[in-house]
Amino acid sequence: MDTSFEPHQQLCYYPSCHHQTPWILLDLDCDLFIMSEQDRSASTWLRFRASFERHGRSVELIEDTPQYLHFRSDGKPVWVFREDNRQTLSRIEAAGLKIHHFVGIRDGCREGGNHECVNARPFLSYLLPLAADDMRYTTDHMEALQLSWDRRNKFRSGAWMDFCMSEPSRQAPVSDARLREDIRFELQGVLVKKGDVLRELRFGEQTTELRKMRPFRHSHGIGILAEYRVRLPELCLDERLLASCGVRVR
């Protein structure tokens, strides 16, 4: 299957997306949205169109095939691949794209709908090689977020392997590609509820897009939302030169 993604500046990837929540992402600072949903009953055009229109989003169908759904919403291109999340990562890699915002929310691993957690080490070992430097990472159940507030403050930043969820009970394969362990996750903010009001607790210097994610908390029972920034290790001069010439160094 040959797909040509639209030219863009910022790519958002949302795995195990279902049809209920993708409309929320249209306000993010991204201009291309790639999603994946293996459950075909949750990725029909009729359900996507109804969900988007119900929340005031315009939709224009481009193509609906057995493999993918391609449409525009509020002028932004959206692709929904009806396949396993890792297959979609392979498509992104084959197209030579980098991910600027990764959404690891409501992926179904806690409810049994997804065979692996997208916030766990096996999946991240495939995702992180495709991360743009300073990639935004929005999550609702990273392991560090489950700690008490006092302990959570000690885990605001660190190497990615310390932050991802523990290995799932059914061992998923891990990428054998070389992936530096000193890639860092740095917590920028957490969206919490105080009484009936949602407020953001800021931890980093970067602005976040958590306020745009409020509908996840208001409508879908998400207990906590956090945004990290992914910091890639500094490349040496020779590696930067190779990268500028389109040569992959890692």
C-alpha positions in Angstrom: 0.0 0.0 0.0 1.5 3.3 -1.1 0.5 6.3 0.9 1.9 9.8 0.4 1.5 12.0 3.5 0.8 15.7 3.2 3.7 18.2 3.6 3.7 19.4 7.2 5.6 21.1 10.0 4.4 19.2 13.0 3.2 15.5 13.1 1.0 14.2 15.9 0.8 10.4 16.3 -2.1 8.8 18.4 -2.1 5.0 18.7 -5.2 3.0 19.7 -7.2 6.1 19.0 -10.8 4.8 18.8 -13.3 7.2 17.3 -14.5 9.0 20.5 -11.5 11.3 21.3 -9.4 12.1 18.2 -11.4 15.3 17.6 -9.8 16.7 20.8 -6.4 16.8 19.1 -7.3 19.2 16.3 -6.4 22.2 18.5 -2.9 21.0 19.1 0.0 22.9 17.4 0.2 20.2 14.7 -0.7 20.1 11.0 -0.7 16.4 10.3 -2.4 13.7 12.4 -1.6 10.0 12.0 -3.5 7.5 14.1 -4.0 3.8 14.4 -6.8 1.6 15.5 -6.9 -2.2 15.0 -10.5 -2.6 16.0 -12.3 -1.9 12.7 -15.6 -1.4 14.4 -14.0 1.6 16.2 -12.6 3.2 13.1 -15.5 3.4 10.6 -16.0 6.6 8.7 -19.6 6.9 10.0 -18.4 6.9 13.6 -15.5 9.2 13.1 -17.7 11.7 11.2 -20.4 11.6 13.8 -17.9 12.1 16.6 -16.2 15.0 15.0 -19.4 16.7 13.8 -21.0 16.3 17.3 -18.2 18.4 18.7 -18.4 21.1 16.0 -15.5 19.9 13.8 -15.9 20.0 10.0 -15.0 16.8 8.2 -14.3 16.1 4.5 -13.7 12.5 3.4 -10.7 11.9 1.1 -10.5 8.1 1.0 -12.0 5.2 2.9 -10.3 1.9 2.2 -10.1 -1.4 4.1 -6.6 -0.4 5.3 -7.1 3.2 6.2 -9.3 6.2 6.6 -8.1 9.5 5.2 -10.0 12.8 5.8 -9.6 16.5 6.6 -11.0 18.1 9.7 -10.9 21.9 10.2 -8.6 21.9 7.2 -6.1 19.5 8.8 -5.3 16.1 7.3 -6.0 13.0 9.4 -5.0 9.4 8.6 -6.4 6.5 10.6 -4.7 3.1 9.9 -6.7 0.0 10.7 -3.8 -2.0 11.9 -1.5 -2.7 14.9 0.2 0.4 16.3 3.6 -0.9 15.4 2.7 -1.3 11.8 1.8 2.4 11.7 5.1 3.3 13.3 6.8 1.4 10.4 4.8 3.5 7.9 6.0 6.7 9.6 9.6 5.5 9.5 9.4 4.4 5.9 8.1 7.8 5.0 11.1 9.4 6.7 8.9 11.3 9.1 9.6 12.4 12.7 6.9 12.6 15.4 6.5 16.0 17.2 3.7 15.1 19.5 2.9 11.7 20.8 -0.4 11.0 22.6 -0.3 8.0 24.9 -3.8 8.4 26.3 -6.6 5.8 26.6 -4.7 3.2 24.7 -6.8 0.3 26.0 -4.1 -1.6 27.8 -5.8 -1.1 31.2 -9.2 -2.2 29.8 -7.9 -5.2 27.8 -8.4 -3.6 24.4 -4.7 -3.4 23.4 -2.2 -6.2 23.6 0.5 -3.9 24.8 0.7 -0.5 26.6 2.1 2.3 24.4 3.7 3.8 27.5 5.7 0.6 28.1 9.3 -0.1 27.3 8.7 -2.5 24.3 6.6 0.0 22.4 8.7 3.0 23.3 11.8 1.2 22.0 10.1 1.5 18.5 8.7 4.9 19.0 11.6 6.9 20.4 13.9 6.5 17.3 11.1 8.4 15.4 10.9 11.2 18.0 11.8 14.7 16.9 14.0 16.5 19.4 11.9 18.2 22.0 8.9 15.9 21.2 5.9 16.6 23.3 4.7 13.4 25.1 1.2 13.5 26.6 0.2 10.6 28.8 -2.4 9.6 31.4 -0.7 6.6 33.0 3.0 6.7 33.0 4.4 4.9 36.1 5.9 7.9 37.7 2.6 9.6 37.7 1.0 6.9 39.9 3.2 8.0 42.9 2.2 10.2 45.7 2.9 13.9 45.1 5.9 14.0 47.4 7.5 11.1 45.6 6.4 12.2 42.2 8.4 15.4 42.5 11.5 13.3 42.6 10.7 11.8 39.2 10.1 15.0 37.2 12.9 14.2 34.7 15.2 11.3 33.9 16.2 8.7 31.5 13.4 7.2 29.4 13.9 3.7 30.7 13.2 4.9 34.3 9.9 6.5 33.3 8.2 4.0 31.0 5.7 1.5 32.4 6.9 -1.8 33.7 7.1 -4.8 31.3 3.6 -6.1 30.5 2.7 -9.6 31.7 2.7 -10.9 28.1 6.2 -10.0 27.0 6.1 -7.9 23.8 9.2 -7.9 21.6 11.6 -5.0 22.1 13.3 -3.3 19.1 16.9 -4.5 18.5 17.8 -1.2 17.0 20.4 0.8 18.8 18.6 3.2 21.1 20.6 5.4 23.5 19.4 5.0 27.1 20.3 8.7 28.0 17.2 10.0 26.1 15.5 12.0 28.7 11.9 12.7 29.7 11.4 16.1 31.3 8.0 16.8 33.0 6.6 20.2 31.9 3.2 20.2 33.5 0.3 18.1 35.0 -3.4 18.8 34.6 -5.1 18.2 37.9 -8.6 18.7 39.3 -9.2 20.9 42.3 -12.8 20.8 43.3 -14.7 21.3 40.1 -11.9 23.2 38.4 -9.1 21.9 36.3 -5.7 23.6 36.8 -2.3 23.0 35.5 0.7 22.5 37.8 3.8 23.7 36.0 7.2 22.0 36.4 9.2 22.9 33.4 10.2 26.0 31.5 8.4 25.0 28.3 4.8 25.9 27.6 2.4 23.0 27.4 -0.7 22.1 25.4 -2.4 20.4 28.4 -5.2 23.0 28.4 -6.2 21.9 24.9 -6.4 18.3 26.3 -9.1 19.2 28.9 -11.9 17.3 27.1 -10.1 14.1 28.0 -10.6 14.9 31.6 -14.0 16.4 31.3 -15.7 13.8 29.1 -13.8 10.6 29.4 -12.8 10.0 33.1 -9.1 10.5 32.7 -7.6 10.7 36.2 -4.4 12.6 35.4 -2.8 14.1 32.3 0.9 15.1 32.1 3.1 16.5 29.3 6.8 15.6 29.0 9.4 16.8 26.6 11.7 14.2 25.1 15.3 15.4 25.0 17.6 13.6 22.6 21.3 13.3 23.4 23.4 16.0 21.7 25.0 14.7 18.5 28.7 15.3 17.9 29.7 17.5 15.0 30.4 14.7 12.6 27.0 13.2 13.3 25.3 16.5 12.8 27.0 16.9 9.4 25.8 13.4 8.4 22.3 14.0 9.6 22.2 17.3 7.6 23.0 15.3 4.5 20.1 12.8 5.1 22.3 10.0 6.5 20.9 8.2 9.5 23.6 7.9 12.2 21.6 5.8 14.7 
